[in-house]
Amino acid sequence: MDGDYDNALSLMGSEERMRRYLLRFADDQTAPVLFSALSRGERQRAFSAAHTLKGVCRCLGMTRLYASSRDLTDALRAGCPCDVSLTRKVHSDYETVLRAVSALGGER
Amino acid sequence: MQGADHLIAGIAHDMRTPVGVIAGIAQLMLEQHDAQAVRGQAERILSACAELTAMIDSALDLAAGATGQIALLNAPFSPEKMVRSVQDAAMELARSRGQALNVTLCGPCARRVVGDVGRLRRVLMNLLSNAVKYTPPGGRIELSACAREERERLALRFCVRDDGMGMDEATIARLFTPFSRAKEARSAGIEGTGLGMSIVHTLTQAMGGAIDVQSRPGEGSAFTLSLSLPLAADISVDFRGMRFLLAEDNAIAADVMAELLRERGARVTLALDGEQAVARFAESGVGAFDVVLMDMLMPRMDGCAAARAIRAMARPDARRVMIIALTGAATKEMERQALESGMNTRAMKPLRMDELAGILMGNKGKKDKNS
């Protein structure tokens, strides 16, 4: 899922904690709220969710999803018309993360 | 002597622009009575002063570098945070020219090392602003930072790549000589005196690093800076007995931070937005919190409004509790907003415990000095 393991580990302090929060991320509603807000054209709600998603990704070292959610946050902040390719990129990166986290859950 | 003459002439030429801006704006301020307009003008003066200060610092470094007398200001820092702060500043430059700036990090860039972060930052900013200058609108600029641990050191490799006009071999050969600029740059009307690359070279050498250039005309350029810095000793972080009010709307980030703080002996009260933070503070006893960690962007009430509300409370601890802004971007504007709203300082998210310990120690030092 293109993550920065070393950085996230040095921030979180332990693999157990990292794993726990990654699994929790899979159940977190921020990304679903973002996609729903985008599909309804609720720009402010979408901006808020994209900003939150960006923060979580940075915290958990998910670099690719962090980069795409940051670009989407910047676009929404600037009031640009919603670029479909940006939204698709966030969606695809999110799906990649979910698959990786699901595999992580299976290792338990 | 000819080199010194050139240096003086080049710097003096560049200094005329910001000095002219300052004089012109000061004149406008004398004639202006609208507070909002005066504020905007004062901000432009500060920005011109920052430009002048950077030039003066560069001139001093060049002069000291010529005699091998650059005194490095070594202190612990995180290369990752330095890159993020460079990214924020360079992003503005790139956007103003309609260019895309992509930043990637790999390896343990967050490990703290001991080095001169100010000068390393200046080297990277020079490389990036050069890339912006020599890349046409719509072009792409990439900054990558890779770290690798080598025993007690961190080997760092920064690469700034652009798809701009590139350089021929003759230009590359004299690139690090002061005042050397490609004739294509002059004919294209690109501003600059040709000191930037010479500063990059001087500072890189002073830090014990090396710089490599790969470029071909019309095919862009890639500058690679390699540097090995000693790892900083881990600061023992202990928050026993400290009471934190943590305002953060992102539940995962809040829980991670709370867990890390509690693990180090702190007591943590959570608030999920600015309104809750103000309410938690208002309903607590006097002196219940030592530190408020305040996210800047939160729903219902943002961090600045919440900080103002806390500072305005009629209780003795409202003005003295330490409030630290938590921001995802290290922009000057964000810092200004945080300080204006009464916060003491700001820290980058995700918050690292050693960095928080450093901030708190610095604040204690200030308090001890003032008492």
Interface residues (C-beta under 8 A of the other chain):
Chain A: D4 D6 N7 S10 L11 M12 G13 R17 Y21 R24 F25 D28 T30 S48 H51 T52 K54 G55 V56 R58 C59 L60 T63
Chain B: E80 T104 L105 C106 G107 P108 C109 A110 R111 A147 D249 N250 A251 I252 A253 D255 V256 E259 L260 E263 L297 P299 G328 K349 P350 R352
